Amino acid sequence: MNGQKYHELFSLELVPRQRSMGRQLESLSRGLGIKIPIQIREGKRRPEAPIQAAKFASEGGIVLRQHMPIFSHWKEYKKKENAGKIENYIGKIAGQFTMDADNTAVRAACIDMLKGGHRQMRYNLKKKYFNEVPANLVRTTSPVSCMTDDQWKLLVEMWSTSKHKDTCMKNKISREQVKFPQGTGSQSYVAKAYSLKQEKFKDTEPSAIDLFKEMHCSKKKGFSETVQKAIVDMESMAATPVEDGHHSKSSTEVVSQVLPKSSLFLQNVGLATSNRSSSGNVSAKVQQLESQLETERQEKDGLRDEVQSLKAKTQASDETIAKQSDEIADLKKSIAENNSLLRQILSINRSQVSP
């Protein structure tokens, strides 16, 4: 019996593993007769429908692992030599779905997913091939096909710096201080909110407080102490009577006041705009104004130069006119002296000719 089991296990090891990534997406597309449509509303970071969100995230991870190099910093994707990699990423995802790759919201969601996946992939590589590995045994060649050996070496060099180690320690301390960990599992906030609207809040629109409760409740442990306290504060603030002349606070305003300013909960569920995009818009506006001011300054400098040039020409002309005036005066004086001398000579000649 043992020999038979060993033979069966040995036979299974010889059978090559069939491709599994992306097969469920293909099966769903064949069942629908079309590729799964991806619809992302403005201000959302993921599709609302759970199946769309799950397959969108799954395909994004597959494309990242198979085709995208992992750089030491996100800004490397924007360099000239790496131009087109983001477009390639979006294009490969768009090829698996029915979606508008030129839509602003869709592109923003793809880039956001690439950023998160890039960060997670880098963490997994570090955990597997660098952490707790002796320095002399750290790989010198890339462990994945989508990265070159040089790109891998840059990652290892970054991980080895004291600055990066200090940053990792600070991030670890910050993660330990998180007061409101999500309770949605692998499901995104946007998809969870959509499911709640479809299943639990069928006739009413869930408030920000309702969404906070549902998304921070663990199936095993329920609410944590910090979450319970936050809920009590939110409900008491929402129930506070409104004074005359003041308007009542919305549930979104209540949640934003109770949660820390650094919290992205309202943004993640689509109830608030991204602070980054807002700051980005402000920054773009500032750059535009600075550009206009620079253009106006250059124009003023040009006008100032022209005025100075005209003044110089006018001064030169005045000097020339003054010089010419002096020359004319000298000439008139010389002519007058010559006329006087001629008159004297003529007078003398006349006196000599007279008897």
Secondary structure, DSSP 8 states (H G I E B T S, - for coil): -HHHHHHHHHHHHHS-----TTHHHHHHHHHHSS--B----TT-SS-SSHHHHHHHHHHHHHHHHHH----SSGGGGGSGGGTTHHHHHHHHHHTTSB--TT-HHHHHHHHHHHHHHHHHHHHHHHHHHTTT--GGGS-SS-SSTTS-HHHHHHHHHHHHSHHHHHHHHHHHHHHHT-S----STTS-HHHHHHHHHHHT-SSS---HHHHHHHHT-BTTTB--HHHHHHHHHHHHHHHS---TT-----HHHHHHHHS-TT--HHHHTTSS--HHHHHHHHHHHHHHHHHHHHHHHHHHHHHHHHHHHHHHHHHHHHHHHHHHHHHHHHHHHHHHHHHHHHHHHHHHHHHHH--
